[in-house]
Amino acid sequence: MFLSIGWDNVVRARDVVAILEYDQAAKTVDPERAENDEADDTAAKSIIVTIDGIYSSPLSVQTLKRRAAVSIPRMIEEDNL
């Protein structure tokens, strides 16, 4: 199954390693961002880490979690057939 992550991007649900909040992940990678929080130049709300790459998404972590909850059980059912 596939997971639509916004901005016309679709990834395989089984390839998703992590879904992180954009602001928290950006602060971890770039500590100076913590000082410049008011300068938000992007509409990204989350970061999706997959086996093949890293994607940003305009969708919240909660929305992506709900979408993944629908995709992953279907994927498991299809593998058992």
N, C-alpha and C positions, 0 to 999 in steps of 0.2 A: 504494500500500500504506500501511498504517497502522502506527504504532508505539505499543504500550501502554507507558506510562511510569509506571504505578502510580497509586494513589489514584483509580481510576476515570477516569483521563485517557487520552485517545488523541489522537495528533497525526499529521498526514500526514508520512510519512518524508521526502518531498522538501522539506518546509518547515523541517526541522531545520537550524539554522545551526551550533550548537555544543552540546556536552554537557560540562559542567564539574563538577569536584568541589565540593560545597557548601561545605566548610570553607575551601578555598582562595579561592573566589569571594567568600565573605562577608568574609574578611580583607582582600581587595583593595578591596572597596567600603567597608568599615567597619574602619579600622585599630585602633580600640579593642577590637574583637572578639579580636584577637590577644592582648591582655592578659587577657581574660576567657574563655579557652578552656574552662574547666571548667563554665561556665554554658551548657550546650547544651540549649535548650528545645524543640528540634524533632527529629523523626526523619528529616529530609531528609538524603540522602546525595549528591544530585546536583542540578544545575540544567540545564534544557533550554531553550536559546534558539531560538525559531522566528521565522519572518517575522511572525507575528501576536502573539507575546507571550513571556513568560518563565514557566516552570513549575518547581516543585520536585518531586522524586521521592524515594521511599523506596528506590529501586533504585540499586545502585552504577553507576558509570560503565562498568565492565567488562560488567555484565549488559546495560545499554542498548546498548553497542557490539555485543555478540553479537546482540541482537535486531535492530539496524539492519543488520547484515551479512546477515541472512536476508531482511529486507524490501527492501533497496535492489536487490540483484541480480534479485529477482523483478519489481520495478517496471521495471527496465531491459528485461527480457525481454518484459513485457507491452507496453511502448511500441514495441518492434520488430515486433510482430505486425501 
